[in-house]
């Protein structure tokens, strides 16, 4: 397992993007078509998208406009990991991104932080999933 990316929720996408570009020499890159409807940017280092920025206005008691939204971990064995979550009765949502050859599972840690498991696997043609209810 390795850290895949961090997603930052912000009310000012452009300022946050500029900060990471300037301070860390990251560059804006492509985002999968399935998530382009969500305002945001992906920032790349060494050809990998390591900082994901998404727009937020903040609402409710515990949803700040500026926050780390979730952390993604790169794993292997999508079916095995999904079966493990099922066996442990841990709720999760799915997201398949066929244009970049990735499958993703979203789950929450006991205290509520959102975690994302990222798998570099082709998406089966009959299994295009997008069930992103945990956000």
C-alpha positions, 0 to 999 in steps of 0.5 A: 500500500502507498499513499495515492493522493490527498483531496482538499476541499476549498471555496477558492479553487484558483488560489489553492491551485496557484499555491500548490503550483508555486510552492510545490511545483505541481502542474494542472493535469487531466481529470477523468470524465466521470468527475469533470462535473465536480468543480476542481483541479488535479495537480500532478508531480512526476506524471502522477495526480497527487493533489486533488482540489474540489470546490466547496462552499461549506455547509452544516455544523461539521462541513468546513469550506476549507478542509482535507476532504479525503486521503487515497491509498493505492492498493492491489486486488480490487475484488479481494479488498471489496470482499474483505469490506463485505465480510467485515460489513463495512459500508462503501461506495464505488467509482469506476474510471474507465478512461484512466483504468482505475476502480475506486472504493470509498469508505469511512474510518470509525471517527468519520474520515473518508478514505479512498482505495484506488486500484489500477485495474481495467473496468469490466465493460458490464460493470461501469459503476458510480455510487458515490454516496459517502461524500 
